[in-house]
Amino acid sequence: MELFYYLLFGGLAAVVALLELSKTSKDRIATSTAFNAFKNNYLVVYSLMMAGDWLQGPYVYFLYSQYGFDKGDIGRLFIAGFGSSMLFGTIVGSLADRQGRRRACVTYCITYILSCITKHSPQYKVLMLGRILGGIATSLLFSAFESWLVAEHNKRSFEPQWLSLTFSKAIFLGNGLVAIVSGLFANILADNLGFGPVAPFDAAACFLAIGMAIILSSWSENYGDSSDNRNLLSQFKGAAAAIASDEKIALLGAIQSLFEGSMYTFVFLWTPALSPNEEDIPHGFIFATFMLSSMLGSSIASRLLARSAPKVESYMQIVFGISALTLLLPIITNFLVPSTGVKNGSISVASCIQLFGFCTFEACVGIFWPSIMKMRSQYIPEEARSTIMNFFRIPLNIFVCVVLYNVNAFPITIMFGMCSIFLFMASVLQRRLMVVAESHKSTKIE
């Protein structure tokens, strides 16, 4: 079965290369030298930040299991991370609008480095502290950096369309190429060189430190609403009012929560789904294959975003529908393909089918990130960007915490079914967002 992994990875790599090499002038955007320098600086930092995050991905679940914790214990650790992101991360992330986005990015680096250090301890309380720190860092990663980029892009008076180029390149590199290299590098450190599952976390801390040094030396500070009379509570009230008064923002938040909630649940479920009988699977290599699929998706997204049609609000309906269908595969194969029941064997036929579906889902994820970033840049007001983006993460984290808390109460097929339903809901809401957006444009024209 090892040949299967190589064929899948090679096939995906060939498709990605073909897409990139076949780009025409319609798929590219002409930019200035100043913008390219700005974009490249951001891409280097973003890639280092994502390397610090992706290096940890393949071995989080495995490390906890090696320390002797069962699925329920590991589920509670994951809950701590998402709960921390919801409670503390929302507050810390929202401070970025008032205290500065650059400062928030540096805080991300420090917090995540400390989280990596805790992985050396097999003590459950220490690991729990690490998950709490990681949750705070995650909120900052998915709000502060994007907020800094959008504000700095506008401050330097670059063309609005060029922002889509930065988004798609960031996902292509940070969530694609860097993730692939990180997965393979983590596999080499942990397995090939025999340093064990904690080694990728040490490497992550090093990359985060390098990125922090670049931020401190080359980034300027920018703010949202930094007025002295705007305390944290008034920021929250202002963000809530903006969401409540603008249906487009509310729909965008619901769509993001539904998709990301399903995505993070998938991160927890893919390992037991592909190895239900404790089959011997190469975690790092499969993770790299997923990221190559995401890279394929971001390459498709860059083409779509460079053109005036179809609109992002339109094609994302299809993306959500396809992603919903892919997460139904574990349920379908469970009924149609009987389990071998062989312990510690190679990957089964059913798992091979699921792996194809999971790669398709990851391609949808690759399209999702730059597309949702584009929509956020259009609909979220600048003065409360980080605060609103962290508000979006509250229902997301509640959803994931509820799922993980009940991880032992439901079969894995039920959880995949729930994720599929939520993704179908996201497709319906995306349709509504398109209708509202078009109606709003028509009203402005009149």
Salt bridges, closest charged atoms under 4 A:
GLU20 OE2 - LYS23 NZ 3.48
ASP27 OD2 - ARG303 NH1 3.80
ASP27 OD1 - ARG307 NH2 2.64
ASP73 OD1 - ARG76 NH2 2.52
ASP97 OD1 - ARG101 NH2 2.84
GLU146 OE1 - ARG376 NH2 2.40
GLU152 OE1 - LYS155 NZ 3.36
GLU152 OE2 - ARG156 NE 3.25
ASP202 OD1 - HIS120 NE2 2.60
ASP225 OD2 - ARG230 NE 3.15
ASP246 OD1 - LYS248 NZ 3.22
GLU247 OE2 - ARG432 NE 2.87
GLU260 OE1 - ARG393 NH1 3.36
GLU382 OE2 - ARG101 NH1 3.05
GLU382 OE1 - ARG385 NE 3.11
